[in-house]
C-alpha cells in the first residue's frame, strides 16, 4: 500500500504493513448487510427499515405542489384571495409560543 502526500509513505516499509493488509482484505468486496467470509454482519432494525421506506416514498413526492401553487396564484391575480391580518398574527404568536415551549 502506498500513501501519497507531502511526505510519501510506503506502508510496506513500516510495522503497519500486516495491519494494513488485513484491513485491505476485510474491506475489499464487503457490502453493507452482506456477510463476507467473517462473522461481521449489519442488521437493520424494523424501525430503520421503516425509516428507509418513508425516505424512499418521500423521494417520489414533489417538493412543490404545482397544482396548489397555480390555484393560489390564480386566486391572488383575480382578487378573491384575501388574507386576514388577524389570523396571520394569531398564527405567528401561536408558533412563537410553541417554539418557546419546545
C-alpha positions in Angstrom: 0.0 0.0 0.0 1.4 3.4 -1.0 0.2 6.6 0.7 1.0 9.7 -1.3 1.1 13.2 0.1 3.6 15.8 1.1 5.7 13.0 2.5 5.1 9.8 0.6 5.0 6.7 2.9 5.3 3.2 1.8 3.4 1.2 4.4 5.3 -2.0 3.5 8.4 -0.3 5.0 6.7 0.2 8.4 5.5 -2.2 11.1 1.9 -1.2 10.0 2.1 -3.4 6.9 0.4 -6.5 8.4 -2.5 -4.5 9.8 -2.9 -2.5 6.6 -3.0 -5.7 4.6 -5.6 -7.3 7.0 -7.8 -4.2 6.8 -7.5 -4.1 3.0 -8.6 -7.7 2.7 -11.6 -7.1 5.0 -12.7 -4.0 3.1 -12.3 -5.5 -0.3 -15.7 -6.6 -1.7 -17.6 -6.1 1.5 -21.1 -4.6 1.2 -23.4 -3.4 4.0 -25.8 -6.1 5.1 -24.0 -9.0 3.4 -21.9 -11.5 5.3 -18.4 -11.6 3.8 -16.3 -14.5 4.9 -16.1 -13.4 8.5 -18.6 -13.0 11.3 -19.4 -9.3 10.7 -22.9 -8.5 9.5 -25.1 -5.5 9.6 -28.7 -5.9 10.7 -31.2 -3.1 10.4 -34.0 -2.8 13.0 -37.6 -2.7 11.8 -37.6 1.0 12.7 -34.6 1.6 10.4 -36.3 -0.3 7.6 -39.5 1.7 8.1 -37.5 4.9 8.0 -35.9 3.8 4.8 -39.3 3.1 3.3 -40.6 6.5 4.3 -37.4 8.1 2.9 -37.9 6.3 -0.4 -41.6 7.3 -0.6 -40.8 10.9 0.1 -38.3 10.9 -2.8 -41.3 10.4 -5.1 -43.3 13.3 -3.7 -42.6 16.7 -5.4 -41.1 19.5 -3.3 -43.7 21.9 -4.7 -47.3 21.1 -5.3 -47.7 22.9 -8.6 -51.5 22.4 -8.7 -51.9 24.2 -5.3 -49.5 27.0 -6.3 -51.2 27.5 -9.6 -54.6 27.7 -7.9 -53.3 30.2 -5.3 -51.6 32.4 -8.0 -54.8 32.4 -9.9 -56.8 33.4 -6.9 -54.4 36.2 -5.9 -54.3 37.5 -9.5 -58.1 37.6 -9.8 -58.6 39.2 -6.4 -60.8 36.7 -4.3 -57.9 35.6 -2.2 -58.0 37.7 0.9 -55.5 37.4 3.8 -56.8 38.2 7.3 -54.1 40.1 9.2 -55.7 38.9 12.5 -55.3 35.3 11.5 -51.7 35.8 10.4 -50.8 37.5 13.7 -52.6 34.8 15.7 -50.7 32.0 13.8 -47.4 33.8 14.3 -47.9 34.2 18.1 -49.1 30.6 18.4 -46.0 29.3 16.6 -43.7 31.5 18.6 -45.1 30.3 21.9 -44.8 26.7 20.7 -41.2 27.3 19.8 -40.5 28.8 23.3 -42.1 25.8 25.0 -40.1 23.3 22.9 
